[in-house]
């Protein structure tokens, strides 16, 4: 359950030039080995910790991680367990890593400097390996699912003094920048097998910017972020806003700028380094969603013009022209080709199943 090459988990995926993805399922191990393997994996992912559980005789957990250069992101599922990072363990080994988790389900209790904090679904929680803490995963004897990130203290684009003020605080992962980080972590860990080593640096930059922005937002200190981090984070927020409102025919630069309290000119300047315009990004996103819907056999009876209208195109002739210019075919022909390909694949699978 670690992206390192020592004490490897039962399954490690290293596909040439793709980022290393590691998966650990304790149920793949003998019952007697499960809890010890889980404890060692937690130590390698973050730092050595004392660990105890009433389920230690047959512990069930899943850990799926992707290594992005210096940053580790992972999704995990835990049976109830208590973890302690003690002063003795810190003296023995301190990788100086921040940990930030988005709780998807379950309840978590955290004690830092004598202060207890409870976390539930859609909360964000953080700690650092350099400070003693107690962590109770599953305070109601419920299993916990979370997506997490481990960040070396030296690479976070925010001062340590500011970041340390966020340790142990309950942060909002339901809305705003917290929800953007939670969504990015969830998508990143779910699609680990599709990333190349060339993607790793870019993905790491985005992740570091989002972590810093969550901390800075909670501190009301966005102006203390490095300008480039601030710009990239704002772009991510704007792109997420656009994707949420693609169905609105009135989505336009003025609307987007007003929603983010910036001028239209500032909005256009933000997109200049992206080698894209706001209007182009909106059009590309709408066309891509329409293309996917047209290729969906479950939607084959929905008229093309209704699919287009669902994603904000109110003028069918304009939509048809843009679709043809982007994909080299008409929407109707694209749908028919996709459905024929689907029927051919289905027939092949059925034939193969029947001949086995």
C-alpha positions in Angstrom: 0.0 0.0 0.0 2.8 2.3 -0.7 4.3 3.6 -4.0 7.8 2.7 -2.9 9.6 -0.5 -3.9 10.2 -2.0 -0.5 7.6 -4.2 1.2 5.5 -3.9 -1.9 1.8 -4.5 -1.7 0.1 -7.5 -3.3 -0.5 -5.6 -6.6 1.8 -3.0 -8.1 1.1 -1.6 -11.6 4.0 -0.1 -13.4 3.2 0.2 -17.1 6.3 1.5 -18.8 6.0 5.2 -19.0 2.9 5.4 -16.9 2.9 6.7 -13.3 3.2 4.0 -10.6 -0.1 2.9 -9.2 -0.1 0.6 -6.1 -3.1 -1.2 -4.7 -3.3 -3.1 -1.4 -6.3 -5.2 -0.4 -5.8 -6.9 2.9 -8.2 -9.6 2.0 -5.6 -10.8 -0.6 -3.3 -11.7 2.4 -3.6 -14.4 5.0 -5.8 -13.2 7.9 -2.8 -13.4 10.3 -0.8 -11.0 8.1 -3.4 -8.4 7.3 -3.2 -6.0 10.2 0.6 -5.9 10.3 0.7 -5.2 6.5 -1.8 -2.4 6.9 0.2 -0.9 9.7 3.5 -1.0 7.7 1.7 0.5 4.7 0.4 3.4 6.7 3.9 4.0 8.0 5.3 4.1 4.5 2.5 6.3 3.1 2.8 8.9 5.9 5.0 8.1 8.9 5.4 5.3 11.6 2.4 5.2 13.9 1.1 3.0 16.7 -2.0 1.2 15.6 -4.7 -0.8 17.3 -8.1 -2.2 16.3 -10.7 -4.6 17.6 -10.5 -6.1 14.1 -6.8 -6.8 14.1 -7.3 -10.6 13.9 -8.8 -10.2 10.4 -8.4 -6.6 9.3 -10.2 -5.4 6.1 -8.8 -2.4 4.3 -8.2 -1.2 0.7 -5.5 1.4 -0.4 -5.0 2.6 -3.9 -2.2 5.1 -4.5 -0.6 7.1 -7.3 2.8 8.6 -6.9 3.4 12.0 -8.5 7.0 12.8 -8.1 7.2 14.1 -4.5 3.4 14.0 -3.8 1.4 10.8 -3.0 -2.4 10.7 -3.6 -4.5 7.8 -2.6 -8.0 6.4 -1.9 -8.5 4.2 1.1 -11.2 2.2 3.0 -10.7 1.5 6.7 -12.3 -0.7 9.3 -12.3 1.1 12.7 -8.8 1.6 14.0 -6.9 3.9 16.4 -3.6 5.5 15.3 -1.1 7.4 17.4 1.9 9.5 16.3 4.0 9.8 19.4 7.0 12.0 20.3 9.2 8.9 20.4 8.2 7.9 16.8 8.7 11.5 15.7 12.3 11.5 17.1 13.0 8.2 15.3 11.6 9.2 11.9 10.0 12.4 10.6 9.5 12.8 6.8 7.9 16.2 7.5 4.8 15.6 5.4 1.5 17.3 5.5 -1.5 15.0 5.3 -4.9 16.2 4.0 -7.9 13.9 3.7 -11.4 14.3 2.3 -13.8 12.1 4.2 -16.2 10.4 1.8 -18.1 8.3 4.4 -17.7 7.4 8.0 -16.7 9.3 11.1 -13.2 10.3 12.2 -12.0 11.6 15.5 -8.7 13.6 15.8 -6.9 14.9 18.8 -4.1 17.4 18.5 -2.5 19.3 21.4 -5.3 18.1 23.7 -8.1 19.4 21.4 -10.5 16.9 19.9 -12.2 17.4 16.6 -14.9 15.2 14.9 -15.1 14.8 11.2 -17.9 13.4 9.0 -18.7 13.1 5.3 -17.5 16.0 3.1 -15.2 17.3 5.8 -11.5 18.0 5.1 -8.9 17.2 7.8 -5.2 17.7 8.0 -2.2 17.0 10.2 1.6 16.8 9.8 4.0 14.0 10.7 6.1 16.4 12.9 3.4 16.8 15.6 2.0 14.1 17.9 -1.6 13.2 17.4 -4.3 10.6 18.0 -6.5 9.5 15.1 -9.6 7.4 15.5 -10.9 6.1 12.2 -14.5 5.0 12.6 -15.5 6.6 15.9 -19.0 5.0 15.6 -17.5 1.7 14.7 -18.3 2.5 11.1 -16.0 2.0 8.2 -14.3 5.1 6.7 -13.7 5.9 3.0 -11.4 8.8 2.1 -9.2 10.3 -0.5 -5.9 11.8 0.7 -2.7 13.5 -0.3 0.7 13.5 1.3 2.7 16.7 0.7 6.4 17.3 1.7 6.5 20.4 3.8 9.2 21.9 1.6 7.1 21.8 -1.7 3.8 23.4 -0.5 3.5 26.9 -2.1 2.4 28.4 1.2 4.5 29.3 4.3 4.9 26.7 7.0 3.6 29.2 9.6 0.4 29.6 7.6 -0.1 25.9 6.8 0.5 24.8 10.4 -2.4 27.0 11.6 -4.7 24.7 9.7 -3.7 21.5 11.4 -6.6 19.8 13.1 -9.2 22.3 11.9 -12.3 21.0 10.2 -12.5 22.4 6.7 -15.3 22.5 4.1 -15.0 19.9 1.4 -18.6 20.3 0.2 -18.4 23.7 -1.5 -16.0 26.1 -3.2 -12.3 25.4 -3.4 -12.5 22.5 -0.9 -15.0 20.7 -3.2 -12.7 21.4 -6.2 -9.8 19.7 -4.3 -12.0 16.7 -3.3 -13.2 16.3 -6.9 -9.7 16.4 -8.2 -8.4 13.9 -5.7 -11.3 11.5 -6.4 -10.8 11.7 -10.2 -7.0 11.5 -9.9 -7.0 8.3 -7.8 -9.8 6.6 -9.8 -8.0 7.2 -13.1 -4.4 6.5 -12.0 -3.9 3.9 -14.8 -4.3 6.4 -17.5 -1.6 8.9 -16.5 1.9 8.9 -18.0 5.1 10.0 -16.3 4.9 13.2 -18.4 1.6 13.9 -16.7 3.0 13.5 -13.2 4.6 17.0 -12.9 1.6 18.8 -14.3 -0.8 16.9 -12.0 1.4 17.5 -9.0 1.5 21.2 -9.7 -2.3 21.3 -9.8 -2.6 19.3 -6.6 -0.1 21.4 -4.7 -1.9 24.6 -5.8 -5.3 23.2 -4.7 -4.0 22.2 -1.3 -2.4 25.6 -0.8 -5.5 27.3 -1.9 -7.7 25.3 0.5 -5.5 26.3 3.4 -5.3 29.9 2.3 -9.0 30.2 1.8 -9.7 28.8 5.2 -7.2 31.4 6.6 -8.7 34.1 4.4 -5.2 34.6 3.1 -5.5 34.0 -0.6 -3.5 37.2 -1.2 -0.5 35.5 0.5 -0.3 32.8 -2.2 2.4 33.1 -4.9 0.8 35.0 -7.9 1.2 32.0 -10.2 -0.5 29.7 -7.7 -3.3 32.2 -7.3 -3.8 32.4 -11.1 -3.7 28.6 -11.6 -6.2 28.1 -8.8 -8.5 30.7 -10.1 -8.4 29.1 -13.5 -9.3 25.8 -12.0 -12.3 27.3 -10.2 -13.4 29.1 -13.4 -13.2 25.9 -15.5 -15.2 24.0 -12.8 -17.8 26.7 -12.8 -18.1 26.5 -16.6 -18.5 22.8 -16.6 -21.3 23.0 -14.0 -23.2 25.6 -16.2 -22.7 24.2 -19.7 -26.5 23.6 -19.9 -27.1 27.3 -19.6 -27.4 29.0 -23.0 -26.7 32.3 -21.3 -23.2 31.2 -20.1 -20.9 34.0 -21.3 -17.7 35.8 -20.2 -19.6 38.5 -18.4 -21.6 35.9 -16.3 -18.4 34.0 -15.5 -16.5 37.1 -14.5 -19.3 38.4 -12.3 -19.5 35.0 -10.5 -15.8 35.2 -9.6 -15.7 38.9 -8.8 -13.3 39.9 -11.6 -13.6 42.0 -14.7 -14.2 40.5 -18.2 -10.8 41.8 -19.2 -9.2 40.0 -16.3 -11.0 36.8 -17.2 -9.7 37.0 -20.8 -6.1 37.7 -19.6 -6.3 34.6 -17.3 -7.0 32.4 -20.3 -4.2 33.9 -22.5 -1.4 31.6 -21.1 -3.7 28.6 -21.6 -3.6 29.1 -25.4 -7.3 29.2 -25.3 -10.2 31.6 -25.1 -13.1 31.5 -22.7 -15.5 31.0 -25.6 -13.4 28.3 -27.1 -13.2 26.4 -23.8 -17.0 26.6 -23.4 -17.6 25.4 -27.0 -15.1 22.5 -26.6 -16.7 21.3 -23.4 -20.2 21.4 -24.8 -19.2 19.6 -27.9 -17.4 16.9 -26.0 -20.4 16.2 -23.7 -22.7 16.1 -26.8 -20.3 13.7 -28.5 -20.4 11.4 -25.5 -24.2 11.5 -25.4 -24.5 10.7 -29.1 -22.3 7.7 -28.7 -24.4 6.4 -25.7 -26.7 3.6 -26.9 -29.0 4.3 -24.0 -29.8 7.7 -25.5 -30.2 6.7 -29.1 -33.9 7.7 -29.2 -33.2 11.3 -28.0 -33.3 13.7 -31.0 -30.0 15.2 -31.8 -31.3 18.7 -31.4 -32.4 17.9 -27.9 -29.0 16.5 -27.0 -27.5 19.7 -28.2 -30.0 21.9 -26.4 -29.2 20.0 -23.2 -25.7 21.3 -23.3 -26.5 24.9 -24.2 -26.7 25.0 -28.0 -30.0 26.7 -28.9 -29.3 27.2 -32.7 -29.2 23.8 -34.3 -27.5 24.9 -37.5 -24.7 26.6 -35.6 -24.2 23.4 -33.5 -24.2 21.2 -36.6 -21.5 23.4 -38.2 -19.3 23.4 -35.1 -19.7 19.7 -34.6 -18.6 19.0 -38.2 -15.7 21.3 -38.0 -14.5 19.6 -34.8 -15.1 16.0 -35.5 -15.2 15.9 -39.3 -18.7 14.4 -39.6 -22.3 15.3 -38.9 -23.8 14.6 -35.5 -26.3 12.2 -37.0 -23.6 10.3 -38.9 -21.4 10.2 -35.8 -24.3 8.7 -33.8 -25.0 6.0 -36.4 -21.4 5.1 -36.7 -21.1 4.8 -32.9 -24.2 2.7 -32.6 -23.0 0.3 -35.4 -19.7 0.0 -33.6 -21.5 -0.8 -30.3 -23.7 -3.4 -31.9 -20.6 -5.0 -33.6 -18.8 -5.2 -30.2 -21.8 -6.6 -28.5 -22.3 -9.3 -31.1 -18.6 -10.2 -30.8 -18.8 -10.5 -27.1 -21.9 -12.7 -27.3 -20.3 -14.9 -29.9 -17.2 -15.3 -27.9 -19.2 -16.1 -24.8 -21.3 -18.6 -26.7 -18.3 -20.4 -28.2 -16.4 -20.7 -24.9 
